[in-house]
Amino acid sequence: MTAHARRVLPAADTALLLEAADLDEAMRLLPALQDAELPGVTELVPAARTVLVRFDPSLVAADALAALLLAVEPAGAAAANGDAVTIPVRYDGQDLAEVAQLLGIGADEVVARHQAATWTVAFTGYAPGFGYLVGDDPLFDVPRRASPRTRIPAGSVGLAGRFSGVYPRESPGGWQLIGRTDAPMWDLSRPQPALLAPGATVRFERVERELVTAAPVAREPVTAAHAVEVVRPGLQLLVQDLGRPGLAAQGVAASGTADRRALREANRAVGNAADEAGLELAGGGATLRFRGPAVVALTGALVDAAVHGEAGTQPVEPGRPVALDDGDELRVGAVRDGLRSLVAVRGGIGLEPVLGSLATDTLAHLGPAPLAAGDVLPLRGPAAATRAVERTRAPRLPLPTAGEEVELRIVLGPRTEWFTDAALDALVGQPWTVTPRSDRVGVRLDGATPLERAREGELDSEGAVTGAIQVPPDGQPVLFLPDHPLTGGYPIIGAVVDRDLDLAGQLPPGARIRFRIAEPTPTRRTSWTRS
């Protein structure tokens, strides 16, 4: 790619990746794309030198959208959003001396130049409130740590490559730490929770005072007349809906249930709107006790479930509504196929949405916390439902079990050029086993032949979609699920098509995957360039 060329790469059947010449051009492309209001575009995710463009393929074809994207001219200068933020920093980071040695200057000069530089938020990602800041001092180009830390405290100020940033919450990471701040980078009580938005200018100010950490807020007990009490949560019990798309500018991924079809079917069975929040249970083994009358339905993974109460025991059929009286318990056994069961309750869950959604994002720690024994969730009650209970149900499709093989259709890209021809053959030519280390962030896979790279080095962080197949250096892929990071630095070799994502969310440990390149697909080309 020449210094001034731009390309559009396939990123999924619902996403394209617009690749700029460098960070400056990517920053200038973002406002131009926002102003262009291209048809079918649903979200823009800026990164180091790319913009991920999510789109609705029912409204615009990939080829047509690629041509429109390439026709957009970057703004004359990287646009500032008018915000100026000062962040107080105590420069006592454990990597400060090492950074000084890497840059060939003293620690005091590192601090002085970090403060003197004007930093601009180029893009957000990794976690809600995490801004990638690029400065006007060319000194700062610092390699990441060779071995990432498993725990970095919230408020840590770090350097990586040409970027500086502040960790909004405790998390793992490989940035070089030079200080810490008590400035709240993410605060849901603010109209705009993220302190840093793309285009904002930032200055760091040295302080010497001790930093204070706020105490956590205790959860208040629920006393609602209609409620559900968690007696046993099973392996993992979460509140989930269809997620919170469209918030990439704040570093917020969509998240949402791992099986959208199952949630819609459960809601339809009890008379709720399709996007009403329900409960997502991984692995079965849960017991729920209801306060007041309720109507529930279970879909997704096949489980043995029954209602236990004074009237006796009533089995629960998949996808069919069942009524419960005050004090009745819904007992869910182990899964017999698939991984995640969805429980819808007529009327829905009566919690306050977080950024327009009740979805629990396990990576970003947004939404209700994972449910534990003794937790009580308020319900809006049957009268809040939108329509009558549906007595019929669609035929249930069997889901995979451990040892079974399933096929997932994929679109290749955007970074197939990072891999050898043998790796592309191995991707579709061998089965991949789902490992027990999988979760809602991603399905970690194991194959006999790892995927071999054709090039070494680090890839600049770029946006990723649910279903992306990211390949770390060991060559064993990770299939991203709804709680994946908004941006990532490992190359992505392909992505599962949207229609197969629900199946991907139901893969239990031990199941095997065969990837097949989708034919026909609207993104068969490896790239689009301006002629």
Legacy VTK file of the C-alpha trace (Angstrom):
# vtk DataFile Version 3.0
C-alpha trace
ASCII
DATASET POLYDATA
POINTS 531 float
0.000 0.000 0.000
1.453 3.369 -0.959
1.730 6.249 1.469
-1.385 7.942 0.119
-3.517 4.924 -0.831
-6.689 3.964 0.964
-8.319 0.551 0.957
-11.590 -0.958 2.073
-11.315 -4.483 3.459
-14.089 -6.962 4.288
-14.500 -7.332 8.065
-17.763 -9.352 8.161
-20.929 -9.695 6.106
-22.147 -6.639 8.051
-18.909 -4.614 8.307
-16.127 -3.116 6.208
-12.757 -1.786 7.359
-11.645 1.513 5.817
-7.854 1.641 5.990
-6.125 5.031 5.912
-2.492 5.845 5.214
-1.774 6.737 8.834
-3.300 7.876 12.124
-3.636 11.504 11.001
-5.644 10.554 7.917
-7.828 8.186 9.961
-8.598 11.005 12.414
-9.520 13.291 9.513
-11.647 10.627 7.846
-13.895 10.079 10.876
-15.647 13.488 10.889
-15.920 13.379 7.090
-17.634 9.991 7.287
-19.953 11.234 10.008
-20.952 14.232 7.881
-21.430 12.060 4.762
-24.273 10.060 6.404
-23.781 7.185 3.976
-26.805 4.925 3.383
-27.049 1.789 5.501
-24.185 2.718 7.863
-25.096 1.926 11.467
-21.862 2.667 13.348
-18.305 3.933 12.888
-15.485 2.591 15.096
-12.251 4.621 14.698
-8.870 3.134 15.539
-5.149 3.725 14.964
-5.322 3.964 11.169
-8.668 2.401 10.311
-12.373 3.049 10.677
-14.615 0.021 11.089
-17.886 0.679 9.263
-20.844 -1.403 10.397
-23.728 -1.495 7.935
-27.100 -3.068 7.245
-26.724 -5.272 4.121
-30.474 -5.066 3.496
-30.032 -1.322 2.864
-26.713 -1.172 1.002
-24.502 -3.713 -0.777
-20.885 -4.081 0.302
-19.532 -3.193 -3.156
-21.641 -0.037 -3.350
-20.719 1.026 0.183
-17.014 0.422 -0.450
-17.147 2.757 -3.444
-18.905 5.422 -1.378
-16.342 5.107 1.415
-13.426 5.524 -0.963
-15.036 8.645 -2.438
-15.144 10.417 0.949
-12.330 12.957 1.245
-10.699 13.447 4.660
-11.282 16.712 6.478
-8.542 19.321 6.043
-7.314 18.889 9.610
-8.109 16.498 12.419
-11.217 17.971 13.994
-11.268 18.858 17.674
-14.587 18.471 19.437
-14.084 21.653 21.475
-13.500 19.859 24.780
-10.300 20.514 26.750
-9.555 18.218 29.685
-6.865 18.540 32.356
-5.924 15.322 34.153
-3.994 15.522 37.458
-1.280 12.860 37.665
0.960 11.619 40.430
4.029 10.491 38.472
5.045 7.462 40.526
4.468 4.702 37.973
6.449 1.508 38.371
7.731 1.694 34.776
8.831 5.346 34.826
12.537 4.572 35.187
12.383 1.927 32.430
10.567 4.328 30.102
13.242 6.954 30.733
15.938 4.418 29.859
14.095 3.357 26.696
13.814 7.004 25.579
17.396 7.844 26.539
16.501 10.688 28.924
16.020 11.184 32.664
12.789 10.383 34.499
12.206 14.055 35.334
12.413 14.957 31.654
9.888 12.211 30.790
7.477 13.767 33.284
8.132 17.321 32.093
7.607 16.468 28.435
4.532 14.340 29.146
2.997 17.406 30.854
4.154 19.876 28.208
2.725 17.914 25.295
-0.763 18.541 23.963
-2.574 15.250 23.623
-5.614 14.552 21.445
-8.077 11.682 21.830
-7.619 9.818 18.551
-10.123 7.067 19.307
-11.596 5.057 22.167
-11.674 1.350 22.808
-10.441 -1.510 24.989
-12.813 -0.509 27.825
-15.521 2.156 28.369
-13.784 5.491 28.968
-10.378 4.375 27.673
-9.070 6.976 25.222
-6.049 6.493 22.965
-4.231 9.848 23.155
-1.734 10.969 20.542
0.655 13.797 21.420
2.558 16.498 19.572
5.947 15.511 21.032
7.682 12.955 18.746
9.690 11.666 21.716
6.887 9.383 22.834
7.132 6.079 20.984
7.392 3.445 23.690
7.146 -0.343 23.148
4.599 -2.291 25.157
5.832 -4.534 27.956
7.122 -7.900 26.773
4.845 -9.620 29.315
1.489 -7.954 30.078
0.442 -7.489 33.693
-2.589 -9.407 34.927
-3.693 -6.483 37.131
-3.329 -2.766 36.481
-5.051 -0.487 39.027
-7.778 1.889 37.903
-6.419 5.377 37.170
-3.030 4.153 35.961
-1.474 6.443 33.331
0.469 4.576 30.674
2.377 4.778 27.403
2.344 2.324 24.486
3.696 3.050 21.041
2.795 6.665 20.185
-0.150 6.678 22.600
-0.789 7.672 26.178
-3.888 6.600 28.096
-5.575 6.153 31.458
-7.039 2.847 32.613
-10.654 3.584 33.685
-10.883 0.466 35.851
-8.707 -2.355 37.133
-7.786 -4.634 34.249
-4.908 -6.547 32.657
-2.703 -4.725 30.162
0.726 -4.299 28.636
1.209 -0.521 28.692
4.205 1.082 30.428
2.933 2.756 33.623
4.309 6.194 34.496
1.736 7.506 36.990
-1.820 7.466 38.310
-4.806 9.764 38.588
-8.019 9.957 40.573
-9.901 11.647 37.711
-12.993 9.490 37.021
-12.557 8.434 33.400
-15.971 6.740 33.343
-18.920 7.913 35.447
-22.486 6.837 34.639
-23.892 9.747 36.676
-22.613 12.185 34.004
-24.660 12.984 30.866
-21.640 11.743 28.871
-20.086 9.000 31.056
-16.715 9.037 29.238
-14.444 11.886 30.318
-12.555 11.594 27.030
-14.285 11.636 23.636
-12.600 11.454 20.208
-11.261 14.889 19.244
-10.910 16.212 22.808
-7.588 17.812 23.770
-5.893 16.670 26.969
-3.152 18.047 29.183
-1.579 16.236 32.119
-0.814 18.194 35.298
1.626 16.969 37.959
0.292 16.721 41.534
1.846 15.321 44.699
-1.215 14.651 46.878
-2.398 11.169 47.758
-5.144 9.846 45.571
-8.466 8.777 47.066
-10.521 5.811 45.867
-14.284 6.007 46.263
-15.999 3.241 48.228
-18.325 0.935 46.249
-22.052 1.595 46.471
-24.010 -1.167 48.196
-26.931 -2.760 46.347
-30.248 -1.895 47.976
-32.614 -4.768 48.838
-35.590 -5.305 46.524
-39.046 -5.289 48.150
-41.251 -5.293 45.011
-44.492 -7.286 45.023
-43.463 -8.906 41.741
-39.891 -10.182 41.871
-37.711 -13.216 41.299
-35.183 -14.445 43.863
-32.052 -16.313 42.833
-31.822 -19.438 44.982
-29.054 -20.992 42.876
-27.400 -19.100 40.003
-25.812 -22.072 38.235
-22.513 -21.577 36.430
-23.366 -18.053 35.229
-26.682 -16.180 35.401
-26.913 -12.773 33.714
-29.522 -10.210 32.768
-29.397 -9.824 28.984
-31.289 -8.097 26.181
-30.277 -7.295 22.611
-27.493 -4.954 23.769
-26.520 -1.296 23.417
-25.253 -0.731 19.843
-24.133 2.664 18.563
-21.951 3.726 21.520
-18.496 3.012 20.100
-17.516 6.677 20.456
-17.663 6.198 24.244
-15.710 2.939 24.092
-18.838 0.889 24.741
-19.408 -2.366 22.864
-22.922 -3.592 22.071
-22.771 -6.739 24.250
-26.238 -8.358 24.610
-27.323 -11.981 24.673
-25.170 -14.593 22.962
-28.306 -16.133 21.354
-30.554 -13.404 19.959
-32.952 -15.839 18.323
-33.551 -17.703 21.591
-34.273 -14.474 23.477
-36.743 -13.327 20.826
-38.499 -16.722 20.881
-38.774 -16.714 24.690
-40.183 -13.192 24.691
-42.670 -14.033 21.960
-43.857 -17.053 23.955
-44.746 -14.943 27.027
-46.138 -11.953 25.115
-43.211 -9.531 25.552
-41.627 -7.260 22.973
-38.811 -9.095 21.179
-36.086 -6.931 22.762
-37.281 -7.279 26.376
-34.547 -8.288 28.830
-34.489 -11.845 30.142
-32.078 -14.097 31.982
-29.204 -15.898 30.251
-28.139 -19.049 32.075
-24.911 -20.807 31.084
-24.631 -24.507 31.838
-27.973 -24.894 33.638
-28.226 -25.818 37.307
-30.212 -22.785 38.535
-33.217 -22.304 40.819
-35.432 -19.196 40.743
-38.181 -18.440 43.299
-41.000 -16.097 42.252
-42.779 -13.508 44.371
-46.256 -13.033 42.975
-47.707 -14.755 39.898
-45.581 -15.031 36.753
-45.470 -16.569 33.283
-42.099 -17.772 31.988
-40.645 -19.531 28.952
-37.279 -21.232 28.361
-35.488 -21.392 25.024
-31.945 -21.933 23.764
-29.995 -24.824 25.274
-32.078 -27.919 26.028
-32.517 -28.421 29.777
-34.684 -30.480 32.094
-36.782 -27.849 33.871
-39.853 -27.913 36.060
-42.001 -25.667 38.261
-42.169 -26.794 41.903
-44.879 -25.425 44.220
-47.824 -26.220 46.449
-49.766 -27.496 43.436
-47.061 -30.064 42.700
-44.489 -30.341 39.941
-45.095 -29.226 36.366
-42.541 -29.867 33.610
-41.497 -26.929 31.431
-41.379 -27.647 27.698
-38.876 -25.750 25.547
-40.403 -22.593 24.076
-43.822 -23.011 25.717
-45.122 -20.600 28.389
-45.828 -21.897 31.887
-47.594 -20.132 34.781
-46.201 -19.886 38.321
-47.904 -18.892 41.562
-46.456 -16.874 44.430
-43.665 -18.893 46.050
-43.217 -21.340 43.160
-39.706 -22.256 42.079
-38.392 -22.746 38.567
-35.693 -25.421 38.769
-33.396 -25.808 35.794
-31.170 -28.868 35.434
-27.976 -29.338 33.456
-27.914 -28.615 29.735
-28.360 -31.543 27.336
-27.295 -29.657 24.235
-25.951 -26.174 23.588
-24.661 -23.994 26.415
-26.985 -21.080 27.227
-30.676 -21.108 28.144
-32.791 -17.949 27.933
-35.561 -17.300 30.455
-38.202 -14.690 29.612
-40.699 -13.478 32.230
-44.008 -11.954 31.146
-43.805 -8.172 31.649
-40.003 -8.100 31.852
-37.402 -7.148 34.447
-37.958 -3.911 36.358
-34.405 -2.569 36.569
-33.202 0.821 35.324
-31.355 0.573 31.981
-27.679 1.486 31.762
-27.052 3.458 28.559
-30.391 2.305 27.209
-29.954 -1.406 27.918
-30.091 -3.983 30.716
-27.388 -6.135 29.087
-24.571 -7.316 31.346
-21.211 -6.709 29.660
-18.847 -9.004 31.558
-15.692 -7.443 30.080
-16.624 -3.782 30.533
-18.543 -4.343 33.797
-21.597 -2.500 32.474
-25.168 -3.341 33.374
-26.345 -5.507 36.292
-23.653 -7.545 38.014
-23.700 -11.324 37.459
-26.433 -12.740 39.671
-25.605 -14.616 42.874
-27.601 -16.622 45.398
-29.878 -14.297 47.398
-30.149 -11.612 44.701
-33.697 -10.385 44.023
-34.744 -8.827 40.719
-37.925 -6.715 40.512
-40.382 -7.698 37.784
-42.791 -5.368 36.047
-45.534 -7.964 36.345
-47.724 -9.689 33.733
-49.803 -6.547 33.060
-46.749 -4.866 31.518
-46.592 -7.360 28.632
-47.380 -6.065 25.149
-49.558 -8.888 23.841
-51.190 -12.223 24.697
-49.204 -15.300 25.622
-48.344 -17.367 22.531
-49.435 -20.979 22.919
-47.626 -22.334 19.853
-43.909 -22.370 19.228
-41.528 -22.740 16.332
-39.895 -26.178 15.920
-36.794 -26.385 18.095
-33.491 -26.841 16.289
-31.007 -29.154 18.053
-27.831 -27.534 19.329
-24.316 -29.051 19.486
-23.033 -31.173 22.347
-19.461 -31.961 23.402
-17.833 -34.082 20.708
-20.252 -33.031 17.960
-19.157 -31.031 14.929
-20.957 -27.966 13.582
-20.390 -25.780 10.547
-20.026 -22.011 10.782
-19.990 -19.882 7.638
-17.350 -17.159 7.505
-16.229 -14.178 5.455
-12.460 -13.889 5.053
-10.739 -10.665 6.085
-9.660 -8.105 6.917
-6.122 -9.384 7.631
-5.793 -12.551 5.543
-2.577 -11.094 4.080
-0.970 -11.564 7.501
-1.255 -15.358 7.092
0.313 -17.976 4.837
-1.664 -19.929 2.243
-1.199 -22.969 4.494
-2.901 -21.101 7.345
-5.910 -20.296 5.163
-6.088 -23.972 4.177
-5.888 -25.024 7.852
-8.602 -22.532 8.850
-11.209 -24.270 6.683
-9.598 -27.689 6.279
-9.470 -28.959 9.861
-11.848 -29.083 12.834
-11.362 -26.672 15.730
-12.213 -27.762 19.281
-13.912 -25.404 21.734
-11.739 -25.253 24.864
-12.996 -24.855 28.468
-11.285 -21.432 28.598
-14.103 -19.941 26.535
-16.530 -17.322 27.868
-18.761 -14.477 26.644
-15.675 -12.546 25.491
-14.596 -15.251 23.109
-14.553 -18.930 22.211
-10.958 -20.107 22.474
-10.241 -22.772 19.879
-7.640 -25.500 19.536
-6.557 -27.064 16.265
-3.930 -29.623 15.313
-2.274 -27.125 12.933
-1.900 -23.575 14.312
-2.444 -20.708 11.880
0.951 -19.564 10.620
1.623 -15.887 10.027
3.198 -14.592 6.851
4.482 -11.480 8.617
5.678 -10.613 12.103
5.309 -7.490 14.210
2.416 -5.689 15.856
-0.772 -4.651 14.132
-2.111 -1.223 15.038
-5.290 -1.508 17.109
-8.416 -1.672 14.958
-12.118 -2.326 15.416
-13.530 -5.829 15.674
-17.029 -7.280 15.344
-18.845 -10.046 17.180
-17.915 -13.196 15.271
-14.406 -12.006 14.366
-11.758 -14.741 14.372
-8.700 -13.183 15.972
-5.378 -15.022 15.881
-2.840 -14.442 18.685
0.851 -15.317 18.183
0.350 -18.985 19.181
-1.821 -19.485 16.088
-4.861 -20.824 17.997
-7.862 -18.631 17.085
-10.315 -16.846 19.361
-13.879 -16.451 18.061
-15.259 -13.205 19.504
-18.630 -13.281 21.290
-20.753 -10.273 22.395
-18.473 -9.073 25.235
-15.347 -8.835 23.068
-13.089 -5.733 23.183
-14.159 -2.912 20.884
-10.664 -2.780 19.354
-7.798 -5.246 19.247
-4.213 -5.587 18.077
-4.048 -9.205 16.874
-4.839 -9.823 13.181
-8.332 -11.054 12.298
-8.432 -13.707 9.591
-12.198 -13.827 9.105
-15.592 -13.433 10.739
-18.633 -15.651 11.233
-21.626 -14.417 9.249
-24.395 -12.724 11.193
-26.916 -15.534 10.707
-24.573 -18.055 12.398
-23.660 -15.923 15.436
-26.434 -17.380 17.622
-25.107 -20.888 16.971
-21.596 -19.686 17.846
-22.953 -18.441 21.180
-24.237 -21.949 21.995
-20.980 -23.893 21.552
-20.156 -25.937 24.681
-16.606 -26.980 25.600
-15.617 -30.029 23.578
-17.737 -29.170 20.539
-15.901 -28.942 17.219
-16.210 -26.306 14.495
-15.703 -26.544 10.761
-15.381 -23.134 9.141
-16.731 -22.756 5.616
-16.308 -19.701 3.421
-19.801 -18.341 2.768
-20.951 -18.607 -0.844
-22.439 -16.477 -2.170
-21.305 -13.574 -0.042
-21.480 -9.828 -0.634
-17.851 -9.489 0.447
-15.990 -12.021 -1.707
-13.340 -9.472 -2.663
-10.144 -9.218 -0.623
-10.163 -5.412 -0.845
-11.415 -2.366 -2.705
-9.128 0.493 -3.734
-9.620 3.771 -5.560
-8.874 3.412 -9.263
LINES 1 532
531 0 1 2 3 4 5 6 7 8 9 10 11 12 13 14 15 16 17 18 19 20 21 22 23 24 25 26 27 28 29 30 31 32 33 34 35 36 37 38 39 40 41 42 43 44 45 46 47 48 49 50 51 52 53 54 55 56 57 58 59 60 61 62 63 64 65 66 67 68 69 70 71 72 73 74 75 76 77 78 79 80 81 82 83 84 85 86 87 88 89 90 91 92 93 94 95 96 97 98 99 100 101 102 103 104 105 106 107 108 109 110 111 112 113 114 115 116 117 118 119 120 121 122 123 124 125 126 127 128 129 130 131 132 133 134 135 136 137 138 139 140 141 142 143 144 145 146 147 148 149 150 151 152 153 154 155 156 157 158 159 160 161 162 163 164 165 166 167 168 169 170 171 172 173 174 175 176 177 178 179 180 181 182 183 184 185 186 187 188 189 190 191 192 193 194 195 196 197 198 199 200 201 202 203 204 205 206 207 208 209 210 211 212 213 214 215 216 217 218 219 220 221 222 223 224 225 226 227 228 229 230 231 232 233 234 235 236 237 238 239 240 241 242 243 244 245 246 247 248 249 250 251 252 253 254 255 256 257 258 259 260 261 262 263 264 265 266 267 268 269 270 271 272 273 274 275 276 277 278 279 280 281 282 283 284 285 286 287 288 289 290 291 292 293 294 295 296 297 298 299 300 301 302 303 304 305 306 307 308 309 310 311 312 313 314 315 316 317 318 319 320 321 322 323 324 325 326 327 328 329 330 331 332 333 334 335 336 337 338 339 340 341 342 343 344 345 346 347 348 349 350 351 352 353 354 355 356 357 358 359 360 361 362 363 364 365 366 367 368 369 370 371 372 373 374 375 376 377 378 379 380 381 382 383 384 385 386 387 388 389 390 391 392 393 394 395 396 397 398 399 400 401 402 403 404 405 406 407 408 409 410 411 412 413 414 415 416 417 418 419 420 421 422 423 424 425 426 427 428 429 430 431 432 433 434 435 436 437 438 439 440 441 442 443 444 445 446 447 448 449 450 451 452 453 454 455 456 457 458 459 460 461 462 463 464 465 466 467 468 469 470 471 472 473 474 475 476 477 478 479 480 481 482 483 484 485 486 487 488 489 490 491 492 493 494 495 496 497 498 499 500 501 502 503 504 505 506 507 508 509 510 511 512 513 514 515 516 517 518 519 520 521 522 523 524 525 526 527 528 529 530
